[in-house]
Amino acid sequence: MTYSRYGDDTVGTMSDLLDRSNGSGPGPMGPADVLGFDPNDPEFLREPYARYREMSAHGAIFRTRAGLIVATTHELCGAILRDPRFGHGSDPLYGRDPGQPVESFLWMDPPDHTRLRGLVSKAFTSRMVERLRPRIEAITAELIGALPEEADLVSGFAYPLPVMVITEMLGVPPEDHERFSGWSEILARSLDPMLTDELISETGRARREFRDYFRDLIAIRRARPGEDFLSALARVEGLTEPELLATCVLLLVAGHETTVNLIANGILHLAGHGLLRQAAERPRQVVEEVLRYDPPVQLTSRIALEDTELGGTRVPKGTPVLGLIGAANRDPAVFPDPDRFDVTRDPGRHLAFGLGIHFCLGATLARLEGEIALAALAGAAPGLELTDPAPPYKSNLVLRGLESLPARLRR
Ligand code: HEM
């Protein structure tokens, strides 16, 4: 990986920094030197919020040993997301596929981002999402019906649900669902910036197969349009085929594991607090509190596109900046008694879906899936018991999600 510097005071790109923390770049540095915390530490994985509290006790913003700027408050995370002086530039945080002809708009700055997101939004409408409701309900019921009495609610429920919904949304024919799930599983891992070389080549291969498959499917939908989102997207004028394909990959990557984690984190906290029934009574509030309390996306990153300032700290052009969404959502200045899981609270302005120009395009769909999934499970198995007091978490810097969630349904 090339080591690029933006100016004398800066520290190299985010990917360089993460390389160095893996021991492959210049100079020995641990992840904590780069990020201010160690995402692989089992204690951190179990309860990152304690570490965030310690970090914010030292100030709203700090510079890590490696020179990265980390913001821990709601105000400063929001500022990073809204301020056009922070963007993506040409520095990928994540292991992007160098062979990909067009990046998805998640990684773009205006004006490219504005144009592409505007075009995709023409097809990603709330009407399209609402039309999916009966299918989401049917898929949910089918998955719950198939769960054994002793079940892993990640592999048996939270994981397959969002991928089946996206499959449905894109109009993938049933005979191809299994192939699609395979790509989805591999591509979802590309959200982790600490990818190994092997995973990078595996995701590259899955991306190419996925693109070849969708190129054909788009041609079919162009010839014979259906009611699905892909047909609508294929009709949008001004969207090139590579852009269209990159968007399909983006929807899968951004919309899969995030929603898995919303559902699984939701079950964990609801059942853990004896509040599962609340999911059937006040689904909307429950989902918002889960998103605030234990957000599936824990952090987001930008780089300073010019010399600037954040919370009184000078930020030279090119400096990578992290906004800790997980910490912002527990900021006592915005959320009273923030460490209390309280499904009756006014959820307020949590940052689980981001803010500003990159605000999650799929938020309405994610909320709908979360509400339907949690309410249906509460209705079918109100006496559900978690059987592992400390279920394991997946190791991933950006996403916070359970590896498995064993439960006894007691239907
Ligand atoms: C609970 C589930 C979800 C969470 C927590 C979530 C979270 C987020 C966050 C935090 C961002 C902004 C990232 C940043 O600013 O750096 C984002 C962007 C995005 N999300 Fe989601 N997301 C979820 C589900 C979905 C779904 C279901 C879809 C679509 C099927 C989706 C599509 C997108 C897209 C396309 C973007 C990029 C928007 C842009 O760059 O303008 N997300 N999401």
Residues whose N, C-alpha, C, O or C-beta is under 5 A from the ligand:
A	BS01	HEM	F105 L106 R117 L251 A254 G255 T258 T259 L262 P296 V297 T300 L351 A352 F353 G354 I357 H358 F359 C360 L361 G362 L365 A366
